[in-house]
Amino acid sequence: IDRCPARVLFAMPARCAETNGKAARGSCAASAETNVIVFRVWGADEPGIADAFLKVVVSHMCQVLDLAQFVLEGSLMFSFVLCVGDQSSMGLMKELMRSAKERRLQLDFYFPDRSPAGSGEPSSESVAVVSVVSPREITPAMLCDLDSKLSEHGCVVKEIEQRRDNKKQINGEYNKVEIRVSCPPRFKLANLAVGAPTSRGESSTGLQKVAWEHGAETTVRWWDAMNRPNGKSLVVFGISNELCTCNVLDELLTEAGLDPGSVPADGSIEKQNELKVAMLKGKSTGIVQKVIDRLEFTPGARLVCSALKRLGFRLAIFTNLGIKKIAEHVKRELGMDYVISKDLEVFDGVFTGAYIGECTDVRFRKADLLMLMAEREGIDYRNVILIGEEVTHLDAAKAREMVETFGPNVYFNSNKMKDLTIALYLLGFNGSDVRALRKRRRDEVSDDCSIGATPEGKRIRVRISAKKRGPGQLVRMLSPLSALSPEMGISTVSQCSLQDGGICVGFDFWAKKQDPDQLLKELLFACHKLDFQVLGSDLASPAGAGPALAMSSDMEAAVGRSHYVITLVQKPQITAASLSAIFGLLRARSVNLVRIERLSVHDLAALQFTVELPEELETGSFSNELMEASNSHGIDIAFQKDDLDRWMRRLVVFDMDSTLIQQEVIDELAKFAGVEDEVKKLTEAAMRGELNFFESLKSRVALLKGHNADELFSKVKKNLIFTPGAKKLCSTLRRLGYKMAVISGGFLPVAREVQRELGLDYAFANTLEVDETTGLLTGHTSGPVVTPQRKRALLATIADVEGCELQQTIAVGDGANDIPMLHAAGLGIAFCAKPKVQAATEFRINQKDLSTVLYLIGVSEHVAERLAVDM
C-alpha cells in the first residue's frame, strides 16, 4: 500500500445553506456560518482509525452528515461529510492531517458542489439491485458490458458489494456481485432485464443476455435494503429441466419405447409437445408410474424449496407438459402449495394421444393464473417470482410484459446449471446463508463444499474516487482492461456512495500474463484523463501467495463465525459524540468494522454496522458495553448475530397499551368512569412489577362496576392516540409479508379497534363481564385473563398456526407483564419501557417512534417510503 504522508486538496468553501440539500440537513443547513466539508481517508486497515478521526471531529463540535466505509483486501477507505463552523475549518483540517500522518494514511478534503444536481442522478430516485452470479471469475469486461447497458437506460451505479462468502474461492460454488443502481423516474425494470423496444420494432439486448455472454446469470429487482424477496411472495417453478433433471415427457416416450428425438425441433415448444403426446396414443398409462419411480430431482431442489417455505413463501408448479400425476408427485415430495398442469386424456387404461379439455396451451393463460393465485394469497404481483425458462420462450413483447408485471425472473435450466441453489444466490442469499441451509439438510448435501482454486498471477489493487456519480463510470474506469478477458480478472470489487454525490471504488485485480506494471500505468492514466482521483494503488505478490488471500477448507473459518450487526438509531440524527463513543468501543475491543449501511434517508438517524468480533471477545460483555454507551449518549443500539435466522422472521406480536397506542386503556376507561386516580396508581405499580398482575387487574376492574360498557368503550375508541410510527410500521410490515398480532392485558373491544385500524391479523385481550339485562359492567372479567404467562403462550400458539418457529418471531412491549413474551421471541424489543423491563431484555428502543423497529430488522427508510407510495 502506498504509505505517503497525508495530503489535502483545498477549494473555496461552500456555505451549508447553499449546498446540495441532500448533504446539508438539520441545524447545520440553517446556519450561514457553517461549511460542508467532505474528507476521505485511505491506507492500510487497522483498528482505531475511524475512532481517532472522530475524536477530532467531536473536539471541533462538528456535525456528521454522512459516512461510508469499506475494506478491500486489507486496505481501508472511508469518508465523512461534515458540517463545521467557519472558525473551526482550518483548525479541523490541520488536526485531521496530523492524525492521518501519524497513522501513515492519506487524506483528502473537498467542498461539495453547490448545485442541487451535483450528484448527477435522477432527481426522483428509484433504486434497483442487480445480482450477478457466475461459476467463472468476474472480469473487467463483464463489469464494463453490464455498466454500458445500465448507462444506456440512464441508470447510475451507487453501490457494489462482493462479500467474502460470495467468492468461489470461499464457498466453492459461485462468484457473486451485487450492484445497486439509481434508476430514472417511472423506469421499467423489464427493459433493463430483457431488452427495450426499438424504433425498428425490435428489442435491444437486456442484462440477462449480456451476463450470458460472460457465463453468468443475473436478476434485476427493486431494492428493499434486505437484499432478499420478502416472505409474502409466490415462487413458481417448472418441472422439466428445472425441478427435475430431465424432460419428463421425453422420459415418458422413452419408457414407452419411443424416440423423442424423432419430433422435429423447428416448431414451437407447444407444437413439439403436441406431437410427442400424439405419439403416446395407445400406450399404457402404467408407464407414468415407472417414470415416477426413477425420477431424479435437480440437486438443490429440496434445499431451495425448504428454505423458501421456511421464509413463508408460497410455492407453485406450473407446467404445460400434461402429465398431472407426475406434477402431483413432485408437489408432494417438495412441499409445494399449488400445482397447475394440463393432463393427458386416457380411455380404457391407454392414452388417446390428446390433452384433456379444450385448453391446449397453459402458457397462454399463465399470467391470468398467476394473478388469480396472487390475489387469493394477498400477494403483490411483483412478489411473484418465476424460476425456470418461462420468459425465454416468449417473444420480446410478452417477455417484457411478464417481467414488468411479475418478478424477479430467475433463469434456470438443469442442462446448463447443475444445481438449483444458484437461484438462492440470485434471490439475495449469500454463501454463508446457503451453507447454513445445507447444514439443515444433511440428508441432501455433505457439509464440505469444495473450495475454488485461487487465481494465478500478479495482483493489482487500486482505489479510485470521484466527486460526482454518473452513468457509465465503470466503463470509463475499466476500458483499458476490458479487452484482456479472460487473462485478467477481478478478485474483489467494492463501491460506496455518499449523500453528497461522490463515490469511492476499490478493485483487486489479478493478471495472468500481462505486465502488471504496464496495466497499472494504463489504468492510472485513464483515470487521470477522466478526472477520477486515484486514492492509492499497488502491486502485490502472486494471487493466493499472501495472507490476504489465504483460504481455509472450512468456510466457517474463512468467512468468520463472529459476524454481527450493530444498529444505531438516534433522532433527529446521530451525533458525532455518539459515533465517537461507538468507534472508540470497537477500537478498544479490536472489533473489525466490515461495512457501514445507512438506513435512514433524510437525516443521519440510523446506521447499520456489520462487524467481525475477535474470537476471544465474549459477546455478552461486549453487548453490555454497548448498552452502557447507549445509556450515556441517548442512542438506541441493537447488537445481533448476522445469520440466517435474522432474515427468517415472519411474525410480529405487539403489546397494545403504551406500545401501539400511547394510553393505558384501563386508565382511559377509569377517566370516563370518574375513578381515574385510584386506577392509575394501581396501573403504574403493576407495570413497574410491584404488584401481582392478576390481583392488580382484578382490583382495577372492580372500580368500573355499574358503568355502561358500550358508552365507555365508544368514548375510549374515539379518543385513541396511536404511538408515532405505529401506522407506518404496521403498513410496512404488512407489505413485507409479516403476520402481526396484538396481545394485550387491556380489553378486547379496544384491541379489535386497534387491529382494524392497523391491519393486524390477530387480537387477544381481556373481556369485561357485562350484565346482559342492563348492559352495565359487573366489575369482573370473563374468560381467561391475559396474564404474562398467557401472553407467552399465545405467542407460541400464533407461531404454530402460522407454521413458524419461535425463533422466527418478534415481540414488542413496554411493561413487566411483557417480559415472558419478550424472552420467548426470537427478537424481543422493549419499547420506551419501564426500567425493570429494560434491565430484563436484550433489545431496547427509547426513541419515541415505533417505526424504529424497522431498522432493527434491517428495513431501511427508503423501503418504507417506496412501499407507502405503492399502496
N, C-alpha and C positions, 0 to 999 in steps of 0.2 A: 504494500500500500504506500502511496506517495505521502510521506510524512513531512511536507513542507510546513513552515510556520504559518500561523493564521494570517489571512489577508482580508481586506474589507473593500467593498466597492461602494462608493458614495454617489448619491444622486440628490436632487432637490427634494426636500421632504414634502409629503402630501398631507394636508390637513385631514383629520379624521372625518370632519363633517363634509369634506369634498370628495372622499374616496368612494370606491365601489361599495355600494350598500351591502353587498354580500359579505364584505370583510368588516366594515365599521358598524358595530352594533352597540346597543345599550348606551350606558352613560358615556362611553368613550366618544361615540358619534355625536353626542350632544355638546361636546366641548370644542371651542375654537382654538384652544391652546394645547392641543394634542396632535400627535402624528401616528400614522400606522406604519410600522416597520416590519419587514419580513427578514428573518435571518435563517440561514441554513448551515448546518454543521455536518461534516463527513470525515471519515477516517476509520481507524481500527476500532472495532466494538469492544467495550469493556464496561464493567459495572460502574455506575455512578456518574456517567457523562451528563445525562439529562438532569439529574439532581443538582450537579454543580452549576449548570446554566440557569436553572430555575431559581436557585438561591440568589443569583444576581438579579434576576427579573423581579423577585419579591422585594429585594432591598431597594429597588428603584420604584416600587409601588406601581408596576406596570400591570396592565390587564391583558390576559391571554385571550385572543380572539379565535385562534385555531392552532392545531398542532398535528403533525403527521410524522410517522417514522416507519422505516423497515430496515431489516438486516439482510445483507446479501453476502452469503458465504464468508462471514467474519468481518464484513465491512458495514459500518453503520452510516445511515443518512437520516437526519431528522430536521424538521423545520418548525418554526414558531411564527405566528403572526401576532404582533404585539401592538397595543395601544400605549403610547408613552408620552409624557408631558414634554413640552418644548425644552424646559430647563434640564431635563434628565437625559435627552437623546444622546448627546456626546459622551457623557459620563457612562451611560449604559453601554454604548458601543466599545468604549475603551476597556471596560471591565470584562465584557464578553470576549474581546480579542485576547486579553491577558489569560482568561480561563482556557480558551482554545489553545493558546501557545503552550501553556503548562501541560496540556494533555496531548500535544503533538497532533492536533486536529486542524483542519482547515475550516474557515468560516467566511461566509459572505453576507452582506446586508443589501437590501434594496428597498425602495419605497414603491408600493404598488401603483399601477396606473390610476389616474383619476377618472378615467372613462368608465361608466357603468357597464359598457360592453367589453371591458378589458379581458374577460375570460375567454372570449371567442366562442362561447357556447350559445345554444338557443336560449332565448330569454325565458321561455316556458319549458322547463326541463322535464323530460321523461327519461327514466334510466332503465336500460335493459342489461342483461348479463348473457354473455356468450361463453359457453363451456366448450372447450376443445380437448378431446381425449384421443390419444394415439398410442399404439404399441411401439411406434418408432420415436426417434428423437424429435424434439421441437427445433425447428430450423429458422434462421433469419428469413429465408424465402417464404416459409409458411406465414410468419407474422406479417411480412410485407404484403402478401397477397390478401390476407384477411383484412388488414387495415386499409388497403386500397379499396376493397369492396365496401367497407364501412364508410370511408370518406365519400364514395360515390353517392351515398344516401345522406350526407351531411352529418353523420354520426361522429362523435369525438370520444376517444378513449380517455376514461377518467382514472381507472384503477386496473392494475394487473396483479393477480396473485397466483403464485405457484408454491404451494406448501411442500414441505419436505416429504410428507407421506404421499404426495401426489407425483412423486418421481418414480419411474420404473426401477431405478437403482435401489429404491427402498421397498416399494410394495410388490415388486416382481411381476406387475401386470401392465400398468399403463403410465404414461406421462399425461398430466392434466394441467391446463392453464385456464383460469377464469378471467375474462375480460369484461369489465363493467364499462358501458358506453352511455353517453348522453345523446338522446335522440331528438330530432326536431319535433315541434308540436304536431299532434294528430298523425304521428308516424305509424305506419303499418309494418309490424314485425314480419308479416308474411312476405313482403317484398324483399326484405333482407335475407330471410331464411331460404326461400325457394326461387327468388328472382322476381324482378318487377316487370310489368308490361312495357313494351317499347312502342315507338310511333309506327313501326312496321308491323304491328300486331304480333310480335314475337315476345320472348321473355329474356331478360338478362340473366346472367349466371348468379345464383344465390350462394350464400355462405356454405351451404351443405356441399355443393359441388366443388367449391374452392378447397374445402377441407379434404374431400375425397382425392383431389389431385396430389395431396401430400400424405395420403394414407391415414387420415384422421377422420373422426366423426365429430359432429358439433350439434348443439341445441341452442336455441335462442328463446329467451323468455323475459318477461318484465321482472325487474329486480325487486325482491321483497326483504332484503337485508339478512334473511336467514339462509339464503343460498339453497333452499330446498323448496319443493312444492309444499303447500300447506296440506294438513290432513284431510281437509274437506275437498277431496279430489277423486275422480273416477279414472282408473287406468285401464286401457283397452288393449288387449293382445290378440294376435292371430295365432294359429296353431302350426301350420306347416312352415318349417324352417324358421320358426320363431320360438314358440314354447317347446316344440318337438324338433328333433334333428333331421327330420325327413319331410317330404311331401306326402301326407297321409293318403291322398287319392292315388298317387303313384304306387304307394305300398299296397293299396287295395288291389290295383291292377296286377301287380307282380304276384300277389298271393293267389290271384285267380288264373295265373299262368299267362298273362297278357303283357305286352311290351308297351309301357307308357311312352317310350321314345318314338313310337310309330305315329304319334299325333303330330301333325305339322306345327312348327313353332312360329309360323308367320302371322297368326291371328292374335286377337286379344286374349288375355288370361281367361276371361269368361268363356270365350268361344272354345278355347282349348279344353277347359273343364267340361263343357257340354259334350264335346267329342269323347272325352275319357269316360264320362258317365254312360254314354251310349254304348261304349264297348263292354260295359258290365251287364248288359241285357242277358238274362237267362242264367246268370251266375248266382250261386247260393249265398244267402246272407250270412252263413256261418263264417265266411272269410273275414268279416268285421272283427269278430272276437279274436281270431288268430292274429290280426294286426295289433289289436289292443294288447295281447299277451306279450308281444315283443317290442312294443312301442317304447322308445327312449326319449326322455326329456332332455332338453338342451342343458348342458352344465350351467349352473347358476340359476335355473328357472325356479327351483324350490326356494332358494335363498332370496331372490328378488321378491317373489310373491309373499313369503312370510314376513319379510321386512316391511313391505308396503302395507300389509294387513295390520301389523303391529302399530304402524303410524296412523291407523284409522282410515286408510284409503279403501274405496270400493273397487273391486276388480271384476272385469268382464272379458269374455271371449266373444269376438265377432269373426265368423268365418263363412265364406261362401262356397266351401268345397262340397257341402251337402251330406256330411256323414255325422249326423247328430249324436249317435251312440258314442262315437269317439270323442266328440266335443264334451259330452256329459262326463265321460271318464276323466278327461283332463281337468274339468271343473272340480270334480270330487277330489282328485289327487292333489291339486294345487290350492284348494280352498277358495275358489272363485265364488263371486256372488251372483253373476249372471252368465248365461250363455245364449247367444243368438246365432242360429245356424239353420240353413236350409236342410232338408232331408231328402234322401233318395226314396223314390216310390218302390214299393215292394208288393208283389202279388204271389200268393201261394209259396212263400219262402224263397223267392228269387227276385232279383232286381229287374225292373221293367226297362231300365236304360233312360229314365227321365226323373226330373225332380218332382216332388210333391207340390201341388198348388200352382197358382197362376204366376206367382212371382218367380222370375228366373235370374234376378240379379240383386243380391242383398246389398252390394256396394252402392247401387243407385239410391237405396233408401237409408244408407248408413248415417248420414248427417241427421236425418229426421229421428232415427232411433237413438242416436247419441243424445240429442236434445231432449227426447222423452225421458230417458234414464236420468239425465242430469236434473231435469225438472222434478222428477219423482224423489230424488235424493236431496233436493235443495242445493245443488252444486252449480256454481257459475260455469258457463260454457268454457271459459278459458282455463278452468281447472280440470278439464277433460284431457287426459294425456294419452296420446297414441304411440304405442311401441310396436314396431314392425316395418313393413314395406308399403303400407296402405297408400301413403301420399305419393310415393314414387310411381305408382301405377296409374295415377290420374294425369289428365292433361294439365297444362300450366295454370289455366284459369281456375279449374276446380281444386287444384292443389293449394293455390293461394287462398281460396275461399275456405277450405278445410283448416288450414293453418291459422288464418285470421280469426275464424270462429272458435276453434278449439286450440289446444296447445298446452305445453310444448310437444313437438313431434320428435320422437326418438327413433331413428332408423336402426333396424337390426335384421340381419339375415345370418342364420347359423352356418351357411356355407362360406361366408366371408369372415365372420367373427365367431369364435368357438365358445365364448362364454357370455351369457346374458348379463352378468354383473357389470358389464360396461354401461348398461342402462342406468345403474345406480350412480356411477361416476357422472354421467351426462345429466342426471337429475339433481346433482348438487352434493352427493355424498363424497367423502374423502377416503383416502386409502386406509386410514385407521378405523373409519366407520365400517368399511367393508370387512376389514379383518375382524372387528368385534362381532359383526353379523355372522361371519363364518364360524367363529368360536361357539356361537349359539346353535349352530347346525353342524355339530361334529360328525353327524351321520353322512354328510354330503362331501365335505372337503376337509382335508387334514389341516392342522394348524400352520404348517410350514409352507409358506409361499416361496417359490424360487426367487432369488434376488437377481435383478437385472445386471447385466455387465456394465462396468464403469467405462465411459467413453475414453478412447485413447487419444493422445495428442496434447498439445500445449493449451493452457487456459489463458484467456484474456478477460480481465474484469474492468468494466467501465461504468462510471456513474455520471449521469447527464441531467442537467436542469434546464427548464425553460420557464420564462415568466408568464407565458400565456399558453393555454391549451388550444388546440385547433385540429381540424381534420387532417389526416394523413401524416402526422408527425412520426409515427413508427416507420412509415415508408421512407421518409427523408433521412431518418437516422440510420436505417439498416440497408439502404440501397447499395452501398459499396460492397456489402457482404452477401446480398441475396442471391447472386449468381453462383455462389460456391457450394450450394447443397449438392450432394449430401456430405461433402468434405468438411463442412463446418456446421456445428450445432449449438444449441443453447442449453446449458446445464440448468441455469436459473434465470428467470426474468421477473422483475417486480416494478410496479409503478404506483406512486401515491400522489394524491392531489390535495391542494389547499383551497380554502374558500376564496382566496384572493385571485384564483385562476391559474396559479402556477402548478408545475409538476416536477417530480423527481423520478428518474427512471434508472434502474440498475440492470446490467446484463453480466452474466458469467458465461462466456463462450468457450468452446473447445475447437481447436483446429487440428485436423489430422495431418495434412501435407503442406499447406501453405505456410509461408514465412510469417510467423505471428507478429514480428516487428513491423513488417510492411502492412499487414492487415490493420494493426492498431493505428499506424500513421494515416492510412486511408480513412479510417473511421473518425479519427480526431479532426482531420482536415474537413471532412464532410460536415461535421458538427459545427466547426468554426465558421464555415462558409454559410451555414444556415442560421447562424446566431444562436445556436444552442451552447450553453455553458457546460464544459466538461468538468465535473467536480473532482474527478480522480480517475486514474487508470493505472493498470499494472499488468505485467506478465507473470504467470505463476508456473509452478512445476507441472509436469505432465498430469493430465486429469487422473484423479484417483491416487496420486502419489502422496499428496499432502494430507494433513489431518482433517482439513475442512471437508474432504470427500470420503473419509474413511467410513465404510459401510459395515453394518452388522448383519449377521444371518437372522437375527431376531428383530423383526420390525418394531416391536415394542421398545427395544433398547435404542434403535436408531431414531425413532420418532420421539421417544421420551414418554415415560409413564406419568409424568408430572405436569401435564399441560392443564392450566386453569384459566378461567375467565374472571377478571375483576371489572365490575360495572360501577361507574362513578356517576352520581346524579346530584346536582346542586342547582337550585333555581334562585334567581333568574339565570345565573350562569356560574360555572365552576371558577373559583378564584385561583389566582396564582399561588397563594399560600396553601390552599388545599392540594394543588398539584405538586407543589414542592414537598409537602409532607408525605404524599404517597410515593413520589420518586425517591425521596430520602429513605423510606422504609424498604423499597425494592433494593436500593443500593446496600443498605445495612445487612440485608439478609441474602445478598448475592442472587437475587431473583432476576432472571433474564426476561426482558420485555420483548416479545416476538412481534407483536402487531398492535397498532392503535386503530380503532374503528370509531368514527364519530357517529353517534346515534341520533343526536338532535340536529335539527336543520337550521333554525333561525338564530339560535344562540348556542354558545358552547356550554350547554346544560347537561349533556350526557355523553360519556365516553365509555368504550369497552376496550379493555386491555387483555390481550392474550399473552400469558406469561408461562415461563417454564421454571419450576422450582428445583433447587438442588436437592439431591437425594437425602441429605442429612437434615433438611428443614422439616420440622414437624408441622403439619398443616393446621392443627388445632391452635397452636401457639401463634402462628402467623395470622390466622383468622382473628384471633383476639387482639393482636396488634393493629390490624386494620380497623377493628371496631373502636379501638381507642382513638385512632386518627379520625374516625367518623364522628365520634362524640366531641372531639376537640375543635373540629373545623366546621361542624354543621353540614356535613356532606354524607349522603347515603352511599354505602358501599356494599356490594354483594360479591361474594367470593365463591365460585362454583367450579367443579370439575368440568373440563371441556371434553365431554364424552358423548356417546350416542344417546344415552338416556336424557340428556338435556334437550335434545331435539324431538323426543318421542312423547312429550307431554300432550295430553288430549282433553283433560277435564279440569275446569277451574271452579272451585267452590268458595263462596263468599259468606262471611257474616253479614248481617244487614245493618244493625244499629251502630252508628259511628263508623261504619265502613262504606257500604253502598249509599247510605243516607247519613246526613250529619246529626240527626236526632236519635234519641233513645225513645222507642215507641211507647214504652210503659210510662215514661215521663210526659210524653205528649198526651196520652190518654188521661193521665192524672191532672194535667193542666186544665183540660176541658171539663174534668170531673170535680175540680176545685180541691184536689188533695196533692198538689204538686210538691210542696216542701217535704211532706212525710215520705212520699215515694222516692224523691230524688236522693235523699240521704241513704235509703236502703239500696238504691241502684248503684250509687258510687262506691259504697262499701263492698257490694258484690263484685263489681268489675275490678276492684283492687285485689280481690281474692280474700277479703277479710271476713266475708260471710259465706256460709254454705249456699250454693246457688239455688238449690231446690227450696230451702226454707225461706230464702230471700224472695224468690218468686211468689211463693205462697202468701207471704205477708203483704206484698205489694198488690197482688190480685185481689186480696180481701178488701182493700181500701176502695176498690171500684164497684163494690156491691151496690145494686139498686139503680144504676145508671143505664140509660137506653143504649144498647150495643150499636145499632145502626147509626144513630146520631153521632156517637163518639168516634167510630171508625171513619165515618164520612168526613168529619172535620179534620181528622188526622191525615187522611189520604189527600185532601185538598191542600194541606199545608206541608207536604213532604218537601224537603230540601235535599236534593241529591248532592253527593260529595263531588267537588270539582274533579273532572276527568273520568267519572264513573260511566257516563254515556259513551264517551269516546273509547274507553277501554272495552266495554262490552260489545259495542258495534264492531270494533276491530277484531276482537277475539271470535265473534260470530262469523265474520267474513273469512277468517283464517281456519275455520272448521272446528274450533274448540266447542265442547259442550260445557254449559255453565249452570250452576245451581246456587240458590241462596238457602242457607241453613241457619235459622235464627232462633235465639231464645226469646224473641219477641212474639208477635201474634200473626196468625195466618192471613187475615184479610189484608193487612198491610204488606205482608210478604208477597201475596198474589198480585197486588198493585205494582210492587217493585218488579216482580217477574214480568208483568205485562209491559211496563214502561221500558225496561232494559232488554227485553227479548231473551230472557233466561229460559232454560229448558226445564228446570225443576225448582220447586219451592217447598220448603219444610219449615214449620214453625209451630208454636203452641196454639191451642184453641181455647178460647174463653167460653165457659159454660153459660148458656143463655136460657132463661126461663121461657118455655115455649108459649105460655099463655100471655105473658106480659111483655116479652121482648127485652127484659131487663137482665143485666149481668147478675149472676148468683154469688160472685166473689170466689169462684173456684175455676180450675181448668178442667178441660175434658180431654180424655185420651192421654197417650204417653207424653210426658214432658220432655222437651228438647234440652236435656242435660249436657254437660261437656262430653260425657261418655257416649251419649246418643249422637251427638254431632260427629264424633269419630266413626261410629257405626254406620251412620247414614252416608258419610263419605265413601266408606268401603262398599256399601251396597250400590250406590250410584256407579262407582267404578266397575263393579261386577256387571251391572246391567249394560253399561256401555262397552264391555269387553276389553277393559284396560286394567293394568296393574296399578297398585297404589303408588308405585314409583313414577307413574305417568300422570299423577295428579298434582294440582297446585291448590293451596288453601290460603285465604287471606282473611285476617281478622284482627281485632284490637283488644279483646277482653280476656280475662283469666279463663272464662269458660270455652275459649277457642284453643287453648294450649294443646289438649289432646289431639284435636283435628290438625293443628299446625305441625305437630310432631309426626303424625301418621303420613302426611302428604309427602310426595317426592320433593316439593318445594313449598315450604311453609313460610309465609310472609306476614310479619307483624306490621300492621299499617297504623301509623300515628298511635301506637299502642301504649297501654299503661306500663309503668316501669317493671312490674313483675313479669309481664308478657315479653317485653323486650329482653329481659335477662334470661328468659327461658327459650328463646328462639334464635335461630342462626341467621335469618334474613330479616332485615328491618327497613321500612320506608318511613321517613319522617317529613318528607316534602308533602305539602297539603294538596297533592294531586294524585288521584288514584291511577291515572293513566301511566304513571311512573312504573307500574307493574310491567308494562310492555317492554321497557328497557331491560328488566331483569330476565325476561325470556328471550332477549335478543332481537326484538322487533323495533325497528327504527321509527322515528317520527315521519320520515319520508313515506314509509309503508302505510302508516295510519292515515296520512293525508291522501295518498293515492286511493286507498280503499274507500275513504269517505267520498271522494269525487265519483267513484264508480257506482255508488249506491243510487 
